[in-house]
């Protein structure tokens, strides 16, 4: 059964860096990918754009292809967006289908601060998106947890529903959502940093313009 990968974030706004690594991970894993915007992210300030505005931007960005899909379940849940709750819900829906949580290497290094983080491996694999030749140093607690789970074989998710740490070397685009918001607030046009669909409807970027 083809794996289902989950790529979360605030997507404030969604940019080409998000889409590029999600697409590349999809190819490496031979997986469908759901982009899942967070409602109230526990580890960062609230988004500038509203939930409805971020969903509209994602819909525009994902037009014309079927590999990357939108999943709004975290926006429909009250309170903080805890990843473990989302994965448990998806596991109940998907049965034994392999699930892969996609997460950047920097964020993964802080996994031990996440809510019920050890339980993530009970319901999903974790696919760590890393840059070529860059190895992040992990806290001892996290390193002990993942030592026997680690693999660089992207096909490892095919035969197991959960439990592996899969290292996915992707080609990152050095694009910052913070910088994009600054450019828009200054009246500039960050074309080629954002999906073309966001410029087709200028109102989509209104939350960031002064």
ZIWOQUI-V794023 format. One record per helix or strand of 2 or more residues. SS is the DSSP state (H for helix, E for strand). FROM is the first residue (numbers start at 0). TO is the last residue. Records with the same first field share a line. If there is no record, write none. Layout:
BEGIN
SS=FROM-TO + FROM-TO
END
This chain:
BEGIN
E=3-8 + 31-36 + 67-69 + 98-103 + 124-130 + 149-150 + 164-169
H=15-28 + 50-60 + 72-75 + 82-93 + 104-107 + 110-112 + 116-122 + 139-145 + 155-158 + 176-184 + 195-199 + 201-207
END
